[in-house]
Amino acid sequence: MLKLIRTVHGQSLWVALVAILTTTPTSADETFDFSLAAQPLQEALVEFSRTTRRQVSADSVYIEGLESNQVSGRLAPDQALGQMIAGTGLNLVTVNNRSFALRPAATVAAASTTAGASGSARIVEEMIVQGQRVSAFRVADTSTASLFDMPIEETPFNVGVVTQELIADQQIFTLEEAVKNSASVNASRTHSRNAPSYSIRGFGLNSDRSGFLINGVPIAGGNAPPAHVSALERIEVLKGSTALFYGAGEPAGVINYVYKTPQADSAYAVSATIGQFDDYRVELDATGQVGTEKLLYRFTLGWQDSQGAINYDYNETVAPTLQLLWNISDRTSLRFIGEYVSTETNP
């Protein structure tokens, strides 16, 4: 039985002529009577496969439009194929005693050949694969564990980073939701609804003992410092003792809020989201210069108004943040961060 198989390979079609035998295999030096007229090469290959019960593989791009030579007489299969493709620019490759392949002469010359167990030649063609890595959820360096930008793979600490891209992709609006992306970090509300309480590896964090940082600077206070994800570039979580860098601190580690940096080029962004239970969210981000390129600003606003599944259950959050960056010199800058975070909930 003879089958003509066409499959997609890259941008070209492969034509394989397969002869399925029900008889015992024949020897490699078997000869056949050929009487093939000059004709399109693809049709000649079909006749050859029908006569010899041999498989011939060829890329249709290379055989399209080619004419075969006349083949007549009693010949071995490889001799007949050689006469058929003479002058076409194709070379014959013997895969095994029952299979052949046709390749352009340049491809065969460039291919590396290795002898198989049966002594036949195997063609190894070059394959080039191009790709692009998407690393929006991964950062190359962090400063929380070393006080300066250091590649994460060279940092001798366990550091987790929640990026701005991850926050946007998950539609995160609160710090509690954001930090949960770092393993072994839990968050809950304290007596102050604007100040969530955090624990890492079962140990609680307290800002009185340098449990929280803003841009790498320890913040003292009874609760976690107020912040909103709309103003943050990323959140870095350092797990384990931090006494080496920040003095006496929590055994759990620290959480570092890294704020978006003011930029010299003016840019504006507004996003709005509507969800179930009358959940409305708006985020605003604007940056640019204040009269001179030495003084930059960045203003962000996060606003949410939502209702609960139960009557009279609501939540409203307003969080504007204003930053001013004064580049005093090439090596000295002064940065002011002013923020207001208000959350009203019932119950």
C-alpha positions in Angstrom: 0.0 0.0 0.0 1.3 3.5 -0.9 0.6 6.6 1.0 1.4 10.3 0.2 1.9 12.2 3.4 2.2 16.0 3.6 3.0 17.6 6.9 4.0 21.2 7.9 7.6 21.6 8.9 8.6 25.2 9.6 7.4 27.2 6.6 7.7 24.4 4.1 5.9 21.1 3.4 7.5 17.7 3.7 6.6 15.1 1.2 7.1 11.5 2.3 6.4 8.6 0.0 5.9 5.6 2.3 5.7 2.0 1.0 4.2 -0.4 3.6 5.2 -3.9 2.9 3.6 -7.2 3.9 6.5 -9.2 2.6 9.8 -10.0 4.2 12.6 -7.3 3.9 14.8 -7.4 0.9 18.5 -7.1 0.7 20.3 -3.8 0.2 21.8 -4.9 -3.2 18.4 -5.8 -4.7 17.8 -4.5 -8.2 14.6 -3.6 -10.1 13.6 -3.1 -13.7 12.9 0.7 -14.2 11.2 2.3 -17.1 10.5 5.9 -15.9 10.1 8.7 -18.4 11.2 12.3 -17.8 8.5 13.9 -15.7 7.9 16.2 -12.7 10.2 15.0 -10.0 7.5 14.6 -7.4 5.5 12.2 -9.7 8.7 10.3 -10.5 9.4 9.8 -6.8 5.9 8.3 -6.4 6.6 5.9 -9.3 10.0 5.0 -7.8 8.5 4.3 -4.4 5.8 2.1 -6.0 8.4 0.1 -7.9 11.0 -0.4 -5.2 8.9 -0.2 -2.0 11.4 2.3 -0.6 10.7 5.5 1.3 11.9 8.8 -0.1 11.7 12.1 1.9 12.2 15.5 0.4 11.3 19.1 1.2 8.7 20.2 -1.3 10.4 23.6 -1.5 13.4 22.0 -3.0 11.7 19.6 -5.5 8.9 21.9 -6.6 9.2 22.7 -10.4 12.1 20.2 -10.9 12.0 17.6 -13.7 13.4 14.1 -13.3 15.7 12.4 -15.8 14.7 9.3 -17.7 15.6 6.1 -15.9 15.6 2.7 -17.6 17.2 -0.7 -17.1 17.8 -3.0 -14.2 19.3 -0.9 -11.4 19.7 -0.8 -7.6 17.4 1.7 -5.9 20.2 4.2 -5.1 21.5 4.0 -8.7 18.1 4.7 -10.1 17.5 7.7 -7.8 21.0 9.0 -8.6 20.1 9.0 -12.3 16.7 10.5 -11.7 18.0 13.6 -9.8 21.3 14.2 -11.8 21.7 17.8 -12.6 18.8 19.0 -10.3 21.1 20.4 -7.6 19.9 17.7 -5.1 22.0 15.1 -3.4 21.0 11.6 -2.4 21.3 10.7 1.3 20.9 7.0 2.3 19.2 6.9 5.6 19.1 3.0 5.7 18.6 0.2 3.2 14.9 1.0 2.9 14.9 4.9 3.2 16.4 7.7 1.2 16.3 11.5 1.6 16.9 14.3 -0.9 18.8 17.4 0.2 20.2 20.5 -1.5 23.9 20.1 -2.2 24.8 23.0 0.2 22.9 21.5 3.0 24.5 18.1 2.7 28.0 19.6 2.5 27.4 21.7 5.7 25.7 18.9 7.6 27.8 16.8 10.0 27.6 13.1 9.4 28.1 10.3 11.9 28.1 6.6 11.3 25.2 4.7 12.8 25.3 1.2 14.1 24.2 -0.2 10.8 27.0 1.7 9.0 24.6 4.1 7.2 25.1 7.9 7.4 22.9 10.1 9.6 22.5 13.7 8.7 22.4 16.2 11.5 21.2 19.6 10.2 21.6 22.9 11.9 18.6 24.2 13.7 18.4 27.8 15.0 15.7 28.6 17.6 15.1 32.2 18.6 13.0 33.2 21.6 12.4 36.1 24.0 12.3 35.8 27.7 9.5 37.5 29.6 10.8 38.5 33.0 8.2 41.0 34.2 7.7 39.1 37.5 11.4 38.7 38.1 14.0 41.3 39.1 17.7 41.1 38.6 18.8 42.7 41.8 17.7 44.0 45.2 19.1 46.3 47.8 17.3 45.3 51.0 19.7 42.5 51.9 22.9 44.3 51.1 22.2 48.1 51.3 23.2 48.4 47.6 22.0 47.0 44.3 23.2 43.4 44.2 22.3 40.5 41.9 19.8 38.2 43.6 21.7 35.0 42.8 24.7 36.5 44.6 22.7 37.6 47.7 23.3 35.3 50.7 19.8 35.8 52.0 16.3 34.7 51.2 14.7 37.7 49.4 11.3 37.8 47.8 10.2 40.6 45.5 6.7 41.5 44.5 7.0 43.6 41.3 4.7 46.3 40.0 3.9 44.2 37.0 2.7 41.3 39.3 0.6 43.8 41.3 -1.0 45.1 38.1 -1.5 41.6 36.6 -3.3 40.3 39.7 -5.3 43.6 40.1 -3.9 43.9 43.7 -5.1 47.0 45.6 -4.0 46.4 49.2 -0.6 45.6 50.8 -2.0 42.5 52.4 -2.8 41.0 49.0 0.6 42.0 47.7 2.8 40.5 50.3 1.0 37.2 50.2 2.8 36.6 46.9 5.9 36.0 49.0 5.9 32.6 50.6 5.5 32.3 54.5 4.3 35.9 54.7 0.9 36.5 56.4 -1.1 39.7 56.9 -4.0 40.8 59.1 -5.6 44.0 60.3 -4.8 45.4 63.7 -6.8 47.9 65.8 -5.9 50.5 63.1 -7.5 49.6 59.8 -4.8 51.5 57.9 -2.0 49.5 59.5 -2.0 45.8 58.7 0.0 43.4 60.9 2.5 41.1 59.3 4.3 37.9 60.2 7.1 36.0 58.4 7.7 32.3 59.1 5.4 32.6 62.1 7.3 35.6 63.7 5.5 38.9 64.0 7.0 42.1 62.6 7.1 45.3 64.6 8.4 48.6 63.3 9.8 49.5 66.7 12.5 47.0 65.9 13.2 47.8 62.3 10.6 45.5 60.9 9.7 47.8 58.0 11.7 50.0 55.6 10.8 52.7 53.2 13.3 52.8 50.3 15.8 51.0 52.6 15.4 53.4 55.5 14.1 51.9 58.8 10.8 53.3 60.0 9.9 53.5 63.7 6.4 53.3 65.0 3.8 51.2 66.7 2.4 49.8 63.4 3.5 49.1 59.9 4.0 52.3 58.0 1.0 53.3 55.9 1.4 52.9 52.2 -0.6 52.0 49.1 0.3 49.8 46.2 -0.5 52.6 43.7 2.7 54.5 44.9 5.0 51.5 45.1 7.5 50.2 42.5 7.9 46.9 44.3 7.9 45.3 47.7 11.0 43.4 48.9 10.7 40.8 51.7 13.9 39.8 53.4 13.5 36.7 55.5 15.7 36.0 58.5 17.8 38.0 60.9 18.7 41.5 59.7 20.9 42.6 62.6 24.0 42.7 60.3 22.5 45.7 58.5 19.8 47.3 60.6 20.8 46.6 64.2 18.6 44.8 66.7 15.5 43.7 64.8 12.9 41.0 64.3 14.0 37.4 63.8 11.5 37.2 61.0 13.0 39.7 58.7 11.9 43.0 57.2 9.5 44.3 54.5 10.8 47.1 52.3 8.4 49.4 50.5 10.2 50.7 47.4 8.4 53.7 46.0 8.1 54.7 42.3 10.9 57.2 41.4 10.1 60.7 40.0 11.2 60.9 36.3 12.4 63.9 34.3 10.3 62.9 31.3 6.6 63.8 31.7 4.3 60.8 31.9 0.7 60.3 32.9 -1.4 57.1 33.4 -4.9 56.6 34.6 -6.7 53.2 35.1 -10.2 52.4 36.2 -11.7 49.1 37.3 -15.3 48.0 37.9 -16.0 44.7 39.7 -18.7 42.8 41.5 -20.4 44.1 44.7 -20.2 47.7 43.3 -16.4 47.7 43.4 -15.0 50.8 41.8 -11.2 51.4 41.6 -9.2 54.3 40.1 -5.4 54.7 40.0 -3.6 57.9 38.8 0.1 58.2 38.2 1.8 61.4 37.0 5.5 62.5 36.9 7.7 65.2 35.4 9.8 68.3 36.2 8.9 71.2 38.4 10.4 74.1 36.5 13.9 72.6 36.2 15.3 69.1 35.6 16.9 69.2 39.1 13.5 69.2 40.8 11.2 66.3 39.9 7.8 65.2 41.2 5.6 62.2 41.2 2.0 62.1 42.2 0.0 58.9 42.6 -3.6 58.3 43.8 -5.4 55.1 44.7 -9.1 55.2 45.3 -11.6 52.4 46.0 -15.2 52.3 46.8 -16.9 48.9 47.2 -19.9 47.3 48.8 -20.1 43.9 50.5 -22.3 40.9 49.9 -24.2 41.9 53.1 -26.2 45.1 53.3 -24.5 48.1 54.8 -21.1 46.5 54.4 -18.8 48.9 52.6 -15.2 49.9 52.2 -13.7 53.2 50.9 -10.0 53.9 50.6 -8.3 57.1 49.5 -4.5 57.2 49.2 -2.8 60.2 47.5 1.0 60.3 47.6 3.3 63.2 46.5 7.0 62.8 46.0 9.6 65.5 45.3 13.1 64.7 44.2 15.8 67.4 44.4 19.0 66.4 42.5 21.4 68.7 44.3 24.4 67.3 42.4 25.5 64.2 40.4 26.1 62.3 43.7 23.7 63.9 46.1 19.9 64.0 46.1 17.1 64.8 48.6 13.8 63.0 48.4 10.5 64.0 50.1 7.6 61.5 50.4 4.2 62.8 51.6 1.3 60.4 51.7 -2.1 60.2 53.2 -3.9 56.8 53.5 -7.5 56.7 54.7 -9.7 53.6 55.0 -13.3 53.7 56.1 -15.1 50.4 56.6 -18.3 49.0 58.1 -18.2 46.9 60.1 
